Amino acid sequence: MANVEHGGRAADGFGTAATGARLRAARLALWAVAAILAARQMTVVLTTPSGERLTDLETWVGPEGVLHVKGSLYDSTRFTGTPFAGLVLKPLTRAAEQALGWGWTFGTLLLVVALGLVAARALPQPVSRRTSLLAAPVAISLLMLSLPVRNALWLGQTSTIPVLLVLLGCFTVRGERASGLCIGLAAALQPTVLLFAPLLWFTARRRAALSAAGTFAACTALAWAALPHDSRTYWVHHMAGVGLGGEADALANQSLHGALLRLGLTGSLEIALFLLLGAAVTALALRRAVRYAADGQLLLAVALTGCAAVAVSPTTWQHQLLWVLLAVVGRVGKRASDRYVWPVAVVLVTTLPATMMLPHMSVVYPLRDNLVLLAALAAATAVPFLSRTSPHYQRPIPTEYAPPVPARFRNVPLLPFLRRVLTRPNLLLELLLLRVTYAAYQQVRLAATGGTNSGGRATAERHGHLILDLERFLHIDIEHALNHAVAKIGFLRDFFDFYYESFHFVVPLTVLGVLYWRRPVDYRWARASLGFATLLALAGFWLFPLAPPRLMPSLGMIDTVHGVQDFSQPDYGTLTALTNQYAAMPSLHFGWALWCGVVIAVIAPKWWMKALGLLHPLFTVSAIVATGNHWVLDAVGGAVVVGAGFGLSYAFQGPRPRTATPATASKAAPEPAKQTG
């Protein structure tokens, strides 16, 4: 939220009526988005069968839940809270039992809205009028999208309450004793929140720190007096809840303790290492938090302390990870174009599953399994957030743009603010977006048949017969003849099989890499065109699932790449476990190859380079048809979406720049135009 500042220019010019109207319209639109997301979350939860939603709430109100259990709280299903939480919330569950769905879900949404409002009001000053007006709906929308909030709504958790209590104590409640009372209550519900007491102490709010510690001790003692057996179970036998609920080495436990267990460490060595690392993280995080609090960035200081609490807690389940999202308020990077890297990374980590962030490769499993923990550790101990005294805090080095190229049409570009940037984009941000986009592409391809290949088999084969009939009408049904001719010639068969399997990703990535390094302006143009083409192709996969010739058993095609298929099974071959085999129309094998050919033909300086680039789509279309993986019309569809991709890039951003000279010289930017991002 605090990072949405463009070009390093001061936030001015909002006094005019036109700008004010646009700002009001943007604000209303953002509030509408937040409302839609909230309504969607409620609908998803309340329309799910009762046995599959609010499952953690069932630990309170179910037949074996806390409300009905005769003995210990921990004799119930999967209760893992503190004894104080059980003491306070047990009477409230009678109301939850009467309105298990609506009341609990709507109440949780109100807590999330309150959390977003408090966080938005706590942004470090000064902030522009635009930021102050738009921060609240943006914060609430991000919270609604985040995995911690979605899990809390789905499971029926109370994990937003400690976070809200801490923010109220730090930013809303007046008086140090009342502030400490809020934080102490939060710590009684989530013990590692007690880390905020040292933060208060070292930021000269010692009365609040003592109040927080005293409130925590009083609440814990009260629970011990009322529930001695349960308190002994929680604090002694399970040491702050370790071992209650899920296994400590489960992927959902994003703490140092869980990570060490997943790495194979056990026993006294693991405990000693956990305590040592926990102490180091706590000390470093508190030191950084105190410094940023003194700098006037108290919300960032709170976020860093919360991230430390995430890491050093013996068990930190997914619904307890909101602290990581709050760290988005920190500003990182001197250049305006770099300001987006940290907030985008935080939002992606907290809203998407780790499997979408990193590929399915064993070498990256340790990173993927602990991705949220690594983000929390980075925020707490390593990310170089800017101080407000830095000259780049309010005025980052501005982005340099290429001069606009006159268009043939009056309304082009449709989005004039999307100007062509001269400098290279940040590499980390590009890799993040590339990976997430490809993961989404895979998910949409699979979802196009209802999540399984067998789910869309009949429809896909019916569409296959429609395509074949159309090709016969056009006299271009060459798939069977070409496939059998190539299959009889060994070297030709091997060449097309190798080309089909190897060059689909290698060539586009190589083209993008060369453009990124040598031609940043052309890289952005080419990347945008490729992105538009891929999005259009996903729409085609969704609307028109199509079986390729090799998966049409009546045609007698030879699958030269995957081998003989067992058509008695609904899924064919090992590849069907990874991707939707019915995403044939349009062919992105040919589409991406044609994109490479066009980009090389446009940019390459010599004629033979252009000709060589155009050979790639020629070989690709031959390979996809000869191996039985696509129809001829699939290639036509691929050409259509690629042409539309270039057309959309032209329509939205205007013609491709012909020069690498800045449109205007920037006095605030000492770096050359082609500085590495």
C-alpha positions as CSV (number, residue, x, y, z in Angstrom):
1,M,0.0,0.0,0.0
2,A,2.7,2.4,1.0
3,N,4.8,1.5,-2.1
4,V,2.4,2.7,-4.7
5,E,4.3,5.9,-5.6
6,H,5.1,6.4,-9.2
7,G,8.2,7.9,-10.8
8,G,9.5,9.6,-7.7
9,R,7.3,12.7,-8.2
10,A,5.7,14.3,-5.3
11,A,2.1,13.3,-4.7
12,D,0.5,16.5,-5.9
13,G,-2.0,17.7,-8.4
14,F,-5.1,16.3,-6.7
15,G,-6.7,19.6,-6.2
16,T,-8.3,19.8,-9.6
17,A,-11.9,18.7,-10.0
18,A,-11.1,16.2,-12.7
19,T,-8.4,14.5,-10.7
20,G,-10.6,14.5,-7.6
21,A,-13.4,12.9,-9.6
22,R,-11.1,10.2,-10.8
23,L,-9.8,9.6,-7.3
24,R,-13.3,9.2,-5.9
25,A,-14.2,6.8,-8.7
26,A,-11.1,4.7,-8.0
27,R,-11.9,4.7,-4.3
28,L,-15.5,3.5,-5.0
29,A,-14.2,0.9,-7.3
30,L,-11.7,-0.4,-4.8
31,W,-14.4,-0.5,-2.1
32,A,-16.6,-2.4,-4.5
33,V,-13.8,-5.0,-5.1
34,A,-13.3,-5.4,-1.3
35,A,-17.1,-5.9,-0.9
36,I,-17.2,-8.5,-3.7
37,L,-14.3,-10.4,-2.2
38,A,-15.9,-10.4,1.2
39,A,-19.2,-11.6,-0.2
40,R,-17.4,-14.3,-2.2
41,Q,-15.6,-15.5,0.9
42,M,-18.8,-15.7,2.8
43,T,-20.6,-17.5,0.0
44,V,-17.8,-20.1,-0.4
45,V,-17.9,-20.9,3.3
46,L,-21.6,-20.9,3.7
47,T,-22.4,-22.9,0.6
48,T,-20.0,-25.7,1.5
49,P,-21.5,-28.8,3.2
50,S,-21.5,-28.4,7.0
51,G,-19.1,-31.3,7.5
52,E,-16.4,-29.7,5.3
53,R,-16.4,-26.1,6.6
54,L,-15.6,-24.5,9.9
55,T,-13.9,-27.7,10.9
56,D,-11.8,-26.1,13.6
57,L,-15.0,-24.5,15.1
58,E,-16.3,-28.1,15.4
59,T,-13.5,-28.6,18.0
60,W,-15.7,-26.3,20.1
61,V,-19.3,-27.1,19.2
62,G,-19.1,-30.6,17.7
63,P,-20.2,-33.8,19.6
64,E,-16.7,-34.2,20.9
65,G,-15.9,-30.5,21.1
66,V,-14.9,-28.3,23.9
67,L,-18.4,-27.3,24.6
68,H,-19.5,-30.8,25.3
69,V,-16.4,-32.5,26.7
70,K,-16.6,-33.5,30.3
71,G,-12.9,-33.6,31.2
72,S,-9.9,-31.8,29.8
73,L,-10.1,-29.3,26.9
74,Y,-7.4,-31.4,25.2
75,D,-9.6,-34.5,25.4
76,S,-11.7,-32.9,22.6
77,T,-11.0,-33.4,18.9
78,R,-8.1,-31.1,17.9
79,F,-8.2,-28.1,20.3
80,T,-4.7,-26.5,20.3
81,G,-5.4,-23.1,22.0
82,T,-4.1,-21.9,25.3
83,P,-6.1,-22.7,28.5
84,F,-7.0,-19.0,28.7
85,A,-8.5,-19.2,25.2
86,G,-10.6,-22.2,26.3
87,L,-11.7,-20.4,29.5
88,V,-12.8,-17.3,27.6
89,L,-14.2,-18.7,24.4
90,K,-16.0,-21.8,25.8
91,P,-19.1,-19.8,27.1
92,L,-19.2,-18.0,23.7
93,T,-19.6,-21.3,21.8
94,R,-23.2,-21.6,22.7
95,A,-24.0,-18.7,20.5
96,A,-21.8,-20.2,17.8
97,E,-23.7,-23.5,18.2
98,Q,-26.9,-21.8,17.4
99,A,-25.6,-19.9,14.4
100,L,-22.5,-21.9,13.4
101,G,-22.3,-20.5,9.9
102,W,-23.6,-17.0,9.5
103,G,-22.7,-15.5,12.9
104,W,-19.2,-16.8,13.0
105,T,-18.3,-16.1,9.4
106,F,-19.8,-12.6,9.4
107,G,-18.1,-11.8,12.7
108,T,-14.8,-12.9,11.3
109,L,-15.3,-10.7,8.3
110,L,-15.9,-7.7,10.6
111,L,-12.7,-8.5,12.4
112,V,-10.8,-8.6,9.1
113,V,-12.4,-5.2,8.0
114,A,-11.4,-3.7,11.3
115,L,-7.9,-5.0,10.9
116,G,-7.6,-3.5,7.4
117,L,-8.9,-0.1,8.6
118,V,-6.5,0.0,11.6
119,A,-3.5,-1.0,9.4
120,A,-4.4,1.6,6.8
121,R,-4.6,4.4,9.4
122,A,-1.2,3.3,10.8
123,L,0.8,4.0,7.6
124,P,3.9,6.1,8.3
125,Q,3.5,9.8,7.7
126,P,3.6,11.7,5.5
127,V,1.4,9.9,2.9
128,S,-0.2,11.3,-0.2
129,R,-3.9,12.0,-0.3
130,R,-4.2,9.2,-2.9
131,T,-2.6,6.7,-0.5
132,S,-4.6,7.8,2.5
133,L,-7.9,7.4,0.6
134,L,-7.1,4.2,-1.2
135,A,-5.2,2.4,1.5
136,A,-8.1,1.0,3.5
137,P,-9.9,-0.8,0.6
138,V,-6.6,-2.1,-0.8
139,A,-5.7,-3.4,2.7
140,I,-9.0,-5.1,3.2
141,S,-8.9,-6.7,-0.3
142,L,-5.4,-8.0,0.3
143,L,-6.5,-9.5,3.6
144,M,-9.5,-11.1,2.0
145,L,-7.3,-12.7,-0.6
146,S,-4.6,-13.9,1.8
147,L,-4.3,-17.5,2.7
148,P,-4.4,-16.8,6.5
149,V,-7.8,-15.1,6.3
150,R,-9.2,-17.6,3.9
151,N,-8.1,-20.4,6.1
152,A,-9.5,-18.7,9.2
153,L,-12.9,-18.3,7.5
154,W,-12.8,-21.8,6.2
155,L,-11.7,-23.5,9.4
156,G,-13.6,-21.2,11.8
157,Q,-10.4,-19.9,13.5
158,T,-9.9,-16.9,15.8
159,S,-6.4,-16.2,14.6
160,T,-7.3,-12.6,13.5
161,I,-8.1,-11.6,17.1
162,P,-4.5,-11.5,18.4
163,V,-3.3,-9.5,15.4
164,L,-6.2,-7.0,15.8
165,L,-5.6,-6.7,19.5
166,V,-1.9,-5.8,18.9
167,L,-2.8,-3.2,16.3
168,L,-5.4,-1.7,18.5
169,G,-3.0,-1.6,21.4
170,C,-0.3,0.1,19.3
171,F,-2.3,2.5,17.2
172,T,-5.8,3.1,18.4
173,V,-6.2,2.7,22.2
174,R,-5.2,5.7,24.2
175,G,-3.1,5.3,27.4
176,E,-0.2,3.0,27.9
177,R,-2.0,0.8,30.4
178,A,-4.9,0.2,28.0
179,S,-2.4,-0.4,25.2
180,G,-0.6,-3.0,27.3
181,L,-3.9,-4.6,28.3
182,C,-4.7,-5.3,24.6
183,I,-1.3,-6.8,23.8
184,G,-1.4,-8.9,27.0
185,L,-4.8,-10.3,26.1
186,A,-3.4,-11.1,22.6
187,A,-0.4,-12.9,24.2
188,A,-2.7,-14.9,26.4
189,L,-4.4,-16.2,23.2
190,Q,-1.1,-16.6,21.3
191,P,1.9,-16.7,23.6
192,T,4.6,-15.6,21.1
193,V,2.8,-12.3,20.8
194,L,4.5,-11.5,24.2
195,L,7.5,-10.5,22.0
196,F,5.7,-7.1,21.7
197,A,6.4,-6.4,25.4
198,P,10.2,-5.9,24.7
199,L,9.3,-3.8,21.7
200,L,7.2,-1.5,23.9
201,W,10.0,-1.4,26.5
202,F,12.7,-0.5,24.1
203,T,10.6,2.2,22.4
204,A,10.1,4.0,25.8
205,R,6.6,2.7,26.4
206,R,7.6,0.9,29.6
207,R,4.3,1.2,31.4
208,A,2.6,-0.4,28.4
209,A,5.2,-3.2,28.4
210,L,4.7,-3.9,32.1
211,S,0.9,-3.8,31.6
212,A,1.2,-6.3,28.7
213,A,3.4,-8.7,30.8
214,G,1.1,-8.3,33.8
215,T,-2.1,-8.9,31.8
216,F,-0.5,-12.0,30.2
217,A,0.5,-13.4,33.6
218,A,-2.8,-12.6,35.2
219,C,-4.8,-14.3,32.4
220,T,-2.6,-17.3,32.4
221,A,-2.8,-17.6,36.2
222,L,-6.6,-17.2,36.0
223,A,-6.8,-20.0,33.5
224,W,-4.4,-22.1,35.7
225,A,-6.6,-21.6,38.7
226,A,-9.8,-22.5,36.8
227,L,-8.3,-25.3,34.6
228,P,-5.2,-26.6,36.4
229,H,-5.1,-29.9,34.6
230,D,-5.4,-28.3,31.2
231,S,-2.8,-25.6,32.0
232,R,-0.4,-28.3,33.1
233,T,-1.1,-30.2,29.8
234,Y,-0.5,-27.1,27.7
235,W,2.4,-25.4,29.4
236,V,4.3,-28.4,30.8
237,H,3.6,-31.6,28.9
238,H,3.2,-29.9,25.5
239,M,5.4,-26.8,26.1
240,A,3.2,-24.0,24.8
241,G,1.1,-26.3,22.7
242,V,3.7,-28.3,20.8
243,G,2.3,-31.6,19.7
244,L,-1.3,-30.5,20.1
245,G,-3.3,-30.7,16.8
246,G,-1.3,-31.6,13.7
247,E,2.2,-33.0,13.7
248,A,4.9,-30.4,14.3
249,D,6.8,-31.4,11.1
250,A,3.7,-30.9,8.9
251,L,4.1,-28.4,6.1
252,A,1.5,-26.3,7.6
253,N,3.8,-25.5,10.6
254,Q,5.8,-22.6,9.2
255,S,8.1,-22.1,12.1
256,L,11.8,-22.7,12.7
257,H,10.9,-25.8,14.8
258,G,8.8,-27.2,12.0
259,A,11.5,-26.5,9.4
260,L,14.3,-28.2,11.4
261,L,12.1,-31.3,11.9
262,R,11.4,-31.4,8.1
263,L,15.2,-31.2,7.5
264,G,15.5,-34.4,9.5
265,L,16.9,-33.0,12.8
266,T,15.4,-34.5,16.0
267,G,16.0,-34.8,19.7
268,S,18.2,-32.5,21.8
269,L,20.2,-31.3,18.8
270,E,17.1,-30.0,17.1
271,I,15.8,-28.3,20.3
272,A,19.2,-26.7,21.0
273,L,19.5,-25.4,17.4
274,F,15.9,-24.2,17.5
275,L,16.5,-22.2,20.7
276,L,19.8,-20.8,19.4
277,L,18.3,-19.7,16.1
278,G,15.2,-18.4,17.8
279,A,17.2,-16.3,20.2
280,A,19.2,-14.8,17.3
281,V,16.2,-14.1,15.2
282,T,14.4,-12.5,18.2
283,A,17.4,-10.3,19.0
284,L,18.0,-9.1,15.5
285,A,14.3,-8.6,14.7
286,L,13.7,-6.5,17.8
287,R,16.7,-4.4,17.1
288,R,15.5,-3.7,13.6
289,A,11.9,-3.1,14.9
290,V,13.1,-0.6,17.5
291,R,15.1,1.3,14.9
292,Y,12.2,1.5,12.5
293,A,9.8,2.5,15.3
294,A,12.2,5.4,16.2
295,D,12.2,6.3,12.5
296,G,8.4,6.8,12.6
297,Q,7.5,3.5,10.9
298,L,5.7,1.9,13.8
299,L,3.5,-0.3,11.6
300,L,6.6,-1.8,10.0
301,A,8.2,-2.3,13.4
302,V,5.0,-4.2,14.5
303,A,5.1,-6.3,11.3
304,L,8.8,-7.2,11.9
305,T,8.1,-8.2,15.5
306,G,5.1,-10.3,14.3
307,C,7.3,-12.0,11.7
308,A,9.8,-12.9,14.4
309,A,6.9,-14.4,16.5
310,V,6.0,-16.5,13.4
311,A,9.5,-17.9,13.2
312,V,10.2,-18.6,16.9
313,S,6.9,-20.1,17.8
314,P,7.1,-23.9,18.2
315,T,4.0,-24.2,16.0
316,T,2.8,-21.5,13.6
317,W,-0.1,-22.8,11.5
318,Q,-1.1,-21.1,8.2
319,H,-4.0,-19.2,9.7
320,Q,-1.5,-17.4,12.1
321,L,0.6,-15.8,9.3
322,L,-1.0,-12.4,8.9
323,W,2.1,-10.7,10.3
324,V,3.9,-11.5,7.0
325,L,1.3,-9.6,5.0
326,L,1.7,-6.6,7.2
327,A,5.3,-6.3,6.2
328,V,4.2,-5.1,2.8
329,V,4.3,-1.5,4.1
330,G,8.1,-1.4,4.1
331,R,9.7,0.4,1.3
332,V,12.6,-1.3,-0.5
333,G,14.7,0.0,-3.4
334,K,16.0,3.3,-4.5
335,R,14.5,3.2,-8.0
336,A,10.8,3.6,-8.6
337,S,10.7,0.4,-10.7
338,D,12.2,-1.6,-7.8
339,R,9.6,-0.5,-5.3
340,Y,7.2,-3.2,-6.5
341,V,9.4,-6.2,-5.9
342,W,8.9,-6.5,-2.2
343,P,5.2,-5.9,-2.0
344,V,4.5,-8.2,-5.0
345,A,6.7,-10.9,-3.4
346,V,4.8,-10.6,0.0
347,V,1.4,-10.6,-1.6
348,L,2.3,-13.7,-3.7
349,V,3.7,-15.6,-0.8
350,T,0.7,-14.9,1.4
351,T,-2.0,-15.5,-1.3
352,L,-0.8,-18.4,-3.4
353,P,0.2,-21.9,-2.4
354,A,3.9,-22.6,-2.3
355,T,3.5,-25.1,-5.2
356,M,2.7,-22.2,-7.5
357,M,5.7,-20.2,-6.4
358,L,8.4,-22.8,-7.0
359,P,8.5,-25.6,-9.6
360,H,7.9,-29.3,-8.8
361,M,11.6,-30.2,-8.5
362,S,13.1,-32.1,-5.6
363,V,16.1,-29.7,-5.4
364,V,13.8,-26.8,-4.4
365,Y,11.6,-28.7,-2.0
366,P,13.4,-27.3,1.1
367,L,12.7,-23.8,-0.2
368,R,9.1,-24.6,-1.2
369,D,8.2,-26.4,2.0
370,N,9.4,-23.4,4.1
371,L,8.6,-20.5,1.8
372,V,6.4,-18.5,4.2
373,L,8.9,-19.0,7.0
374,L,11.7,-17.7,4.7
375,A,9.6,-14.7,3.9
376,A,9.0,-14.0,7.6
377,L,12.7,-14.5,8.4
378,A,13.7,-12.2,5.5
379,A,11.4,-9.5,6.7
380,A,12.4,-9.8,10.3
381,T,16.2,-9.9,9.8
382,A,17.4,-9.1,6.3
383,V,15.3,-7.0,4.0
384,P,16.9,-3.5,3.8
385,F,13.8,-1.3,4.3
386,L,14.4,2.4,3.7
387,S,14.5,4.9,6.5
388,R,12.3,7.9,6.2
389,T,15.5,10.0,6.4
390,S,16.6,8.5,3.1
391,P,16.3,10.9,0.2
392,H,14.8,8.0,-1.8
393,Y,12.0,7.2,0.7
394,Q,9.6,9.8,-0.7
395,R,11.4,10.4,-4.0
396,P,12.8,7.3,-5.6
397,I,14.9,7.5,-8.7
398,P,12.3,8.0,-11.4
399,T,11.7,5.6,-14.3
400,E,12.8,6.7,-17.7
401,Y,10.5,6.3,-20.6
402,A,11.0,6.0,-24.4
403,P,9.5,8.8,-26.5
404,P,6.0,7.8,-27.7
405,V,5.8,6.7,-31.3
406,P,2.9,8.2,-33.4
407,A,0.1,5.7,-34.0
408,R,-2.0,5.3,-37.1
409,F,-5.2,5.4,-35.1
410,R,-6.6,8.3,-33.0
411,N,-7.4,6.2,-29.8
412,V,-4.1,4.3,-29.7
413,P,-2.7,3.8,-27.2
414,L,-5.9,3.1,-25.2
415,L,-3.9,3.2,-21.9
416,P,-1.4,6.1,-22.4
417,F,-0.1,5.7,-18.8
418,L,1.4,2.4,-19.8
419,R,4.4,4.0,-21.4
420,R,7.4,2.1,-22.7
421,V,10.1,1.9,-20.0
422,L,13.7,2.1,-21.1
423,T,15.4,0.4,-18.2
424,R,15.4,-3.4,-17.5
425,P,12.7,-4.6,-15.2
426,N,13.8,-6.1,-11.8
427,L,15.0,-9.6,-12.5
428,L,13.6,-11.1,-9.3
429,L,10.2,-9.6,-10.0
430,E,10.2,-10.9,-13.6
431,L,11.1,-14.4,-12.4
432,L,8.4,-14.4,-9.7
433,L,5.7,-13.3,-12.2
434,L,7.0,-15.7,-14.8
435,R,6.7,-18.6,-12.5
436,V,3.3,-17.7,-11.1
437,T,2.0,-17.0,-14.5
438,Y,3.1,-20.4,-15.8
439,A,1.7,-22.1,-12.7
440,A,-1.7,-20.4,-13.3
441,Y,-1.5,-21.4,-16.9
442,Q,-1.0,-25.1,-15.8
443,Q,-3.9,-24.8,-13.4
444,V,-6.3,-23.3,-16.0
445,R,-5.4,-25.9,-18.6
446,L,-6.3,-28.7,-16.1
447,A,-9.4,-26.9,-14.8
448,A,-10.7,-26.6,-18.3
449,T,-11.8,-30.2,-18.2
450,G,-13.1,-30.1,-14.7
451,G,-9.8,-30.9,-13.0
452,T,-9.2,-34.3,-14.7
453,N,-8.5,-35.5,-18.2
454,S,-11.2,-38.2,-17.9
455,G,-13.7,-35.5,-17.0
456,G,-13.6,-33.9,-20.4
457,R,-12.8,-36.9,-22.6
458,A,-16.2,-37.2,-24.3
459,T,-16.5,-33.5,-25.0
460,A,-12.9,-33.3,-26.3
461,E,-13.3,-36.2,-28.6
462,R,-16.6,-34.8,-30.0
463,H,-14.7,-31.5,-30.7
464,G,-12.0,-33.5,-32.3
465,H,-14.4,-35.0,-34.8
466,L,-15.8,-31.5,-35.5
467,I,-12.3,-30.3,-36.3
468,L,-11.6,-33.3,-38.5
469,D,-14.8,-32.8,-40.4
470,L,-13.9,-29.1,-41.0
471,E,-10.4,-30.0,-42.2
472,R,-11.9,-32.6,-44.6
473,F,-14.2,-30.0,-46.0
474,L,-11.2,-27.6,-46.5
475,H,-9.0,-30.5,-47.8
476,I,-6.3,-29.9,-45.2
477,D,-6.7,-33.2,-43.2
478,I,-3.0,-34.2,-43.6
479,E,-2.4,-35.4,-40.1
480,H,-2.8,-39.2,-40.6
481,A,-0.8,-39.3,-43.8
482,L,2.1,-37.1,-42.5
483,N,2.1,-39.0,-39.2
484,H,2.5,-42.4,-40.8
485,A,5.0,-41.2,-43.4
486,V,7.3,-39.7,-40.7
487,A,6.9,-42.7,-38.4
488,K,8.4,-44.9,-41.1
489,I,11.6,-42.8,-41.5
490,G,13.7,-43.3,-38.3
491,F,15.9,-40.2,-38.4
492,L,13.0,-38.0,-39.3
493,R,10.8,-39.4,-36.6
494,D,13.6,-38.9,-34.0
495,F,14.2,-35.4,-35.2
496,F,10.6,-34.3,-34.9
497,D,10.2,-36.1,-31.5
498,F,13.3,-34.3,-30.2
499,Y,12.2,-30.9,-31.6
500,Y,8.7,-31.3,-30.1
501,E,9.9,-32.1,-26.6
502,S,13.0,-29.8,-26.4
503,F,12.4,-26.5,-28.1
504,H,8.9,-25.5,-26.8
505,F,10.3,-23.8,-23.7
506,V,14.0,-23.4,-24.6
507,V,13.6,-21.0,-27.5
508,P,11.0,-18.6,-26.0
509,L,13.1,-18.4,-22.8
510,T,16.2,-17.8,-24.7
511,V,14.6,-15.0,-26.8
512,L,13.3,-13.4,-23.6
513,G,16.7,-13.7,-21.9
514,V,18.6,-12.1,-24.8
515,L,16.0,-9.3,-25.1
516,Y,16.1,-8.7,-21.3
517,W,19.9,-8.3,-21.4
518,R,20.4,-6.6,-24.7
519,R,17.1,-4.8,-25.6
520,P,15.1,-3.9,-22.5
521,V,12.6,-1.8,-24.3
522,D,11.9,-4.6,-26.9
523,Y,11.8,-7.1,-24.0
524,R,8.8,-5.3,-22.5
525,W,7.0,-5.1,-25.8
526,A,7.7,-8.8,-26.6
527,R,6.8,-10.0,-23.1
528,A,3.5,-8.1,-23.1
529,S,2.6,-9.6,-26.5
530,L,3.4,-13.1,-25.4
531,G,1.4,-12.6,-22.2
532,F,-1.7,-11.4,-24.1
533,A,-1.4,-14.3,-26.5
534,T,-1.2,-16.9,-23.7
535,L,-4.2,-15.4,-21.9
536,L,-6.3,-15.7,-25.1
537,A,-5.1,-19.3,-25.5
538,L,-6.2,-20.1,-22.0
539,A,-9.7,-18.9,-22.9
540,G,-9.6,-21.2,-25.9
541,F,-8.6,-24.2,-23.7
542,W,-11.5,-23.4,-21.3
543,L,-14.2,-22.9,-24.0
544,F,-13.2,-25.6,-26.4
545,P,-11.4,-28.6,-24.9
546,L,-10.1,-30.6,-27.9
547,A,-8.5,-34.1,-28.1
548,P,-5.4,-34.1,-30.3
549,P,-5.2,-36.7,-33.1
550,R,-3.0,-39.1,-31.0
551,L,-5.9,-39.4,-28.4
552,M,-8.5,-40.2,-31.0
553,P,-8.5,-44.0,-30.9
554,S,-10.6,-44.4,-34.1
555,L,-8.0,-42.5,-36.3
556,G,-5.1,-45.0,-35.9
557,M,-2.5,-42.3,-35.2
558,I,1.0,-43.3,-34.1
559,D,2.0,-41.4,-30.9
560,T,5.7,-41.1,-31.7
561,V,6.5,-39.0,-28.6
562,H,4.6,-40.7,-25.8
563,G,4.4,-44.3,-27.1
564,V,1.5,-46.6,-27.2
565,Q,-1.4,-45.4,-25.1
566,D,-3.8,-47.6,-23.1
567,F,-7.2,-46.4,-24.3
568,S,-9.0,-48.6,-21.7
569,Q,-7.8,-46.1,-19.1
570,P,-9.3,-42.6,-18.8
571,D,-5.8,-41.0,-18.5
572,Y,-3.2,-41.8,-21.1
573,G,0.5,-42.0,-20.2
574,T,2.5,-40.3,-17.5
575,L,2.2,-36.8,-18.9
576,T,-1.5,-36.7,-18.1
577,A,-0.6,-36.4,-14.4
578,L,1.0,-33.1,-15.1
579,T,-1.1,-31.3,-17.7
580,N,-4.4,-31.3,-19.5
581,Q,-4.0,-33.4,-22.6
582,Y,-7.1,-31.8,-24.1
583,A,-5.7,-28.3,-24.3
584,A,-5.0,-28.5,-28.0
585,M,-6.9,-25.5,-29.5
586,P,-5.1,-23.2,-30.0
587,S,-1.7,-24.7,-30.2
588,L,0.7,-22.8,-28.0
589,H,3.5,-25.1,-29.2
590,F,3.1,-23.3,-32.5
591,G,1.9,-20.0,-31.1
592,W,5.0,-19.5,-28.9
593,A,7.2,-20.6,-31.8
594,L,5.5,-18.1,-34.1
595,W,5.9,-15.4,-31.5
596,C,9.7,-16.2,-31.4
597,G,9.9,-16.0,-35.2
598,V,8.1,-12.7,-35.4
599,V,10.2,-11.1,-32.6
600,I,13.4,-12.3,-34.2
601,A,12.3,-11.2,-37.7
602,V,11.4,-7.7,-36.3
603,I,14.4,-7.1,-34.1
604,A,17.3,-9.1,-35.7
605,P,19.7,-6.8,-37.5
606,K,20.7,-9.1,-40.4
607,W,18.5,-10.9,-43.0
608,W,20.0,-14.4,-42.3
609,M,19.1,-14.0,-38.6
610,K,15.5,-13.1,-39.5
611,A,15.3,-16.1,-41.8
612,L,16.8,-18.4,-39.2
613,G,14.2,-17.2,-36.7
614,L,11.3,-17.9,-39.1
615,L,12.6,-21.5,-39.5
616,H,11.6,-22.2,-35.9
617,P,7.8,-21.9,-36.4
618,L,8.1,-23.9,-39.6
619,F,9.9,-26.8,-37.9
620,T,7.4,-26.6,-35.0
621,V,4.3,-26.8,-37.0
622,S,5.8,-29.8,-38.9
623,A,6.6,-31.4,-35.6
624,I,3.3,-31.0,-33.9
625,V,1.4,-32.4,-36.9
626,A,3.8,-35.2,-37.7
627,T,3.9,-36.5,-34.1
628,G,0.1,-36.5,-33.9
629,N,-0.1,-33.9,-31.1
630,H,-2.1,-31.3,-32.9
631,W,-4.4,-30.7,-35.8
632,V,-3.5,-28.3,-38.6
633,L,-6.3,-25.9,-37.4
634,D,-4.7,-25.9,-33.9
635,A,-1.7,-24.1,-35.5
636,V,-4.1,-21.7,-37.2
637,G,-5.6,-21.0,-33.8
638,G,-2.1,-20.5,-32.4
639,A,-1.4,-17.9,-35.1
640,V,-4.6,-16.1,-34.4
641,V,-3.9,-15.7,-30.7
642,V,-0.4,-14.5,-31.3
643,G,-1.6,-12.0,-33.8
644,A,-4.1,-10.8,-31.4
645,G,-1.4,-10.6,-28.7
646,F,0.7,-8.3,-30.8
647,G,-2.5,-6.3,-31.7
648,L,-3.5,-5.9,-28.0
649,S,0.0,-4.7,-27.1
650,Y,-0.2,-2.2,-29.9
651,A,-3.7,-1.0,-28.9
652,F,-2.9,-0.6,-25.2
653,Q,0.6,0.7,-25.3
654,G,1.0,2.1,-28.8
655,P,3.7,1.2,-31.4
656,R,7.0,-0.3,-30.4
657,P,9.7,2.3,-29.7
658,R,12.5,2.6,-32.3
659,T,15.0,4.3,-30.0
660,A,16.6,3.8,-26.5
661,T,16.8,7.5,-25.8
662,P,14.8,8.9,-22.9
663,A,11.8,11.0,-23.6
664,T,13.0,13.6,-21.1
665,A,16.2,13.9,-19.2
666,S,15.6,13.3,-15.5
667,K,17.7,15.4,-13.1
668,A,16.9,13.0,-10.3
669,A,18.3,10.0,-12.0
670,P,22.1,9.8,-12.3
671,E,22.1,6.3,-13.6
672,P,22.3,5.7,-17.4
673,A,19.2,4.6,-19.2
674,K,20.2,1.0,-19.6
675,Q,21.2,0.3,-16.0
676,T,20.7,-3.2,-15.0
677,G,17.6,-3.8,-13.0
